């Protein structure tokens, strides 16, 4: 068992970090680990990852900053606030220089295009709404950090995610929600391989966002680093419509009600998502929403809002930690979704059937369903379909 786990898995109260700014290293000495193992910290140039690097440096680790290059940065379509811009790369390097730590870059453009962008386009082509950050963390970001850590001879990796790790019986490491529930990012990390989680630290997972902001401001980071990274970093100016128009061959099709009556026509199913109301171009007696998307028939199905609610979700691409408990479970069907009580889960072949105790609004194919028990992530999967009965 490496020595860092005990100290970094235990809560560090926000006021300790506030004192750390005012009084510097002595205040942190009681939380310092005995091991000075090396850590490769993923740095985007943002406040969170910069503060994470500072915290580990203060705790006595050998810290190395690593910035992943997801694109050719010279391309003009990159959004100005993207975490993947040349400016952000320069900011990350400047932070490392100020901290007195080494900085490296790793080009992962091929993997990013293969696993993230290709999947993103294909999912929209099939009428689903993907979450690229989930796939990126699983297939690109964390594996890349692990590779460069191995190359540099470093035992651990770290990121600026708001999430925690907890140790369960038999010393198994599990992902858990952050101290600041409003910023919790465990939803995005549920697919990260366990072997990588076991060597990862999340320095700001025990901190409130406000504390992180105050630390970065006191350290002079705020003026030099970007405040937030946008969710879909590869969209030109954040314009999803423009991106899909360039990469998906859309066909005109029917917009129908649940009985199949034609209400109008659409320009492509990729421009719609479950629960959408705006931009439909359809006027009805009551407000209408996207109920479902039929990619095979190239149809968009509308319904009143009351028909958007479901009690059952089928998931593919299942990730479960061993024999996940079937009781006291909560589930999130999208990042901003309030965790809902689960009635039961059942594994059938390579799919997971999740039944909710209460109806959930707009369960969307392509999004992730993540299962929690007592704030600990026990698994999840990619939503395939939803309904109010097992056969739907």
N, C-alpha and C positions, 0 to 999 in steps of 0.2 A: 504494500500500500504506500503510495507516494505521500509525502508529508503535507502537501498543500491542501489536501481535501478537507481535513478537519477544520482548519481555520476559515477556508473560503466557502464552505458549505454552511457555516453558522452565520446567523444574521449579524450584520454590521450596521448599527443604528446610524441614521442620517446625521445626527448631531456630532458623531465622532468625526465624520468627514468635514463638517463645518469647522470643528476645532482644529482639524488637521491643516486647514488653510491658514488659520490664524497663528497656530503654534508650530507648524511644520513637523519634521520627522519624529520627535519624541512622543507625540500623541499616538502615532501609529505603531510605535515600537511594541506595544503589548499585543498587537494584531499581526505583527510581522511573522512570517513562517520561518522555520529554521532552515528550510531548504532554499537554495538560491538557484533552482532549476531555471532553464531557459524557457521563454514563452514567445511564440510568434503571434503577434497581435494584428488581426485584420483591421486596416485603417483606411477609411474612405475619405478622410479629410473633414469629417463631421465632428460635432461636439461630443457625441456619445463615445465613438471609438477613440478619440483623442484623450478623453477623460479616463477611459479604461486603461490606455497605455500608461498614463500618468500614475494611476492607482497602483498598477503592478510594479512600476518602477520604484515607487515609494515603499513598497513592501519588500524590496530587496531582490526581485527577480532579475535575471538577465533578459531584458526585453528587446525584441527586434520587431520593428514595424514592417508590415507587409501590405502592399496595395495591389489588388488584383486588377488587371487590365482586361475588361470585358469587351472592349471595342477598339477599333482604330480611332483614336481620339481626334484626329484631324478632320473627320467627317463633319460637315456643317450641320447635319440634321440633329445632332445631339442637343438635348435641352440644356439651357444655361445653368439650371439648378441640379443637373444630374450628378449623381455620385460617381459617374463614370467620365467626367470631363477632365480635360488637361489641367484645368484650374484646381480641381479637387486633388489630383495627383500631386501638384505642386504644394498645396496646402498640407497634405499628409507628410510630405518630405520636410516642410518647414517645422511642423510640430515635432517630428523626430529629432531634428537638429536642435531645437530648443530643449528637448528632454535629454539630449546627449546620448541618443540610442541610434543604432544602425537602421537603415531603411532599404527595403528591397521591393522590386516590382516583379510580378509574375503574370505573363500573358496567358489568359485562359479563354481567348476569343473563340477558338474552335469548339471547345466544350460548351461554352455558353450558347453558341449558335445551334449546336447539335442537340443539346438537351432542353434548353429554355425557349429560345425563339422559335425553333421548329415545332416544339410542342404547343406553344402559344398559338401559332398560326393554325395548326391542325385542329386544335380544340375549337377555336372559333369557326373553322370551316364546318365542323360537325354540329354547330349550334350550341356549344357549351361555353361556359365562362371560366377560364382557367385562372389560377393564382400562380404567377411565375416565380414569386419569391419563395414559395414552398419548394418548387422543383430546383431552383437555383441553390438553396441551402443544402439540399440533399445531394445533388449531382455535381455541383460546381464549387461553390464557395468553401464549404468545410473540407471536402476532399483535397482541394487545392492548398488550403492552409496546412493540412496534414502533410502533404507532399513536401512543401517548402520547409516545414519544421524538421522533417526527417533529413532533408538535404543540408540544413544548417546545423544539424545535431541538437535540436531543441526537443525537449520532452513534451511540452504542452502547447496548446493553441488557445487563443482568446479572441473574443469579439465584444462589441459594444451593445449587444442585445440586452433588452430588459427581460431577463429570465433567470431562473435559479436552477441549481442541481441539488438533489437530495439523495441521501444514501439510505437504502432499504435493507432488509435482512439479506444475509449472504453477501453484504457489501456491494450490492447492485446499485448502479447510479441511474437515477431517473430525472427527467426534465420536470420542472415545477414552475408554477406561475411566479411572476416577479413581485417584489415587495410593493411596487407601485402598480396596482391592478389596472389603472387607466392606461398605462404604457406597456402592459404585458405583451410579449411577442412570442410566447410559447407556441401559439397556433402555427407560426411560420416554421418552427423547428422540429415538429413532431416526426418528420421523416429522416432526420439526420441519423446516420448509422450510430449504433450504440458504442462501437469501438472508438469513434471519433468523439462522442460526448464524454466518454470516460477520461479523455485527456484534455478536455476543454475547461476553461474557467470563464466565468461571466462576472467581471469585477463590479459592474454597476447594477446587477440584478437585485441587490439588496438596498438600492438607493432610490429616492424619489427623483423624478425628472427635474423638479425645481432645484434640488440640491446639486444635481449634475450641472445644471445651467449656472448656478452660483459658483461652483468650483471652476468651471471653464472660464467664466468671466474674471474671477480672481487671478487665474493663471495667465490671463491675456489671450486665451484661445478664441474666445467668441468673435473677436474682430477679424480673425484669420481663417476660421473654418466655417463651412456652411452650417446652417442651423438644422436642417432636416434633409434627408434624401427622399426623393419622390419614390412611390411604390414601384411603378413600372418604368425603370430607368432607361429603357431603350426606345421609348416612344418619341417620335419627332415633336418636340415642343409639348409633349403630353397629349398629343392629338391621336386618340385611338382610332377614330374614323379614318383619318388619312393613312395611318399605318395599315389598317385592314384593307383599305381600297387598293393599296399598292401590292399587297401580298396574298389576298384571297380573291379568287375569281367568283364574284357574286352573281347570282341569277335572279331575275325578277320572279316573284312568286305570290301566292295568295295569302291574305290575312283573313282568317276565319274565326267564327265563334266556336263554342264547344260542340255545337251540333253540325258543324261543317259548312254553315252558311257563309258565303263570301262577303266580307265587309270592306275589302279594299285590296291593295297590292303593296308589296314591299320591294326594296331594291337589293336585298340580300339578307339572309338569316344571321350573318355574322354581326350585323349592326344591332342586334336585339339581345336582351337578357331577361331572365325570369323576374317578374315583379316590376318591369319597366312600365311607366305610364307616359312620360313625355316623349315627343317625337314620333308618335304612332300615326298621326295624320288621320285618325279615325274618330268620328263623333258618334256617340251612342246615347241612349236614354239615361244610362248611368255611366260613371267613369269606368273605363276599361283598362286592363293591365295584361301584360304578357303572361299567360298561364303556362305555356309550353312551346317548344320549338321542335318541329318535325323535320329533321334534316333530310330524311329519305324522300319525303314528298315536297320538300322545299316550302314548308308552310309555317306561319306564325299563328299560334292559337291565342285568342284573347278571351278574357272572362272578367266578371266583377271581382273586386278585391276579396270578397268572401270565399272565392274559389281558389285562392292562392295558398290556403292553409293545408298542411299535410301532417300525418302522424307517423309516417314510415319513410325511411331513406335506405336505399341500396347503395353500397359503396364497393368500389373496386380498388386495386392497388393497396391492399390492406397492410398496415403496419401495427402489430400488436406486441406488447411486451409479455411473452410467454402466455400463460393462461390468465388473460385479463379478467378481473372480477365482474360478475354480472349484476352486482347490486351497488347502490349508492353512486351511480354514475351520472355525470353531467356531460352534455355535448354542445359544442359550438359548430354551427353549420356555415359560418363565415366569420371573418376576423372581428367585426364589430357586433356580432351577435351575442346577446346575453345568454350565458350557459343555461341550457334547458335540461330538465330532469328526464332521464332515460328510463323507460319501462323495462326494456330487455334488449339484449343483443344476441344475435345468432349467426354463426358462421356456416355458410352453405357453399361448398366447393371453394372457389376463390373469391367469393363475395361476402360482404357483411351486411346483415339485415339489422337495422337499428329502429326500434319502436320507441316513440316518445310518449310520455304521459299526457302531454297537452299538445295541441296542434301548433305547428311552427310555420311562420310565414315565408313564402318564396324560397324553399329549399332548392338550390340551384345546381344542376349538373355541371361538373368541372371544378366547383369549389371543394374545399376539404371539409370533412367532418372530423373533429378532434374530440376524443374522449378524455374526461378528467375524473379523478377520484380523490377527494380531499385536496384539490389544488395540484395534484400530480398527474402528469400526462401518462396515460396507459395505452394509447394507440390512436388509430384513426384510419381514414381512407379517403379516396376521391369519390365524391358523390356521382352516382350514375343515373339515378332517377328517384322520384319521390311519389308518394301517393297516400291513400288511406286504407290500403289493404295489401296483403303480401303479394298478391298476383299482379299488382299494378306496376 
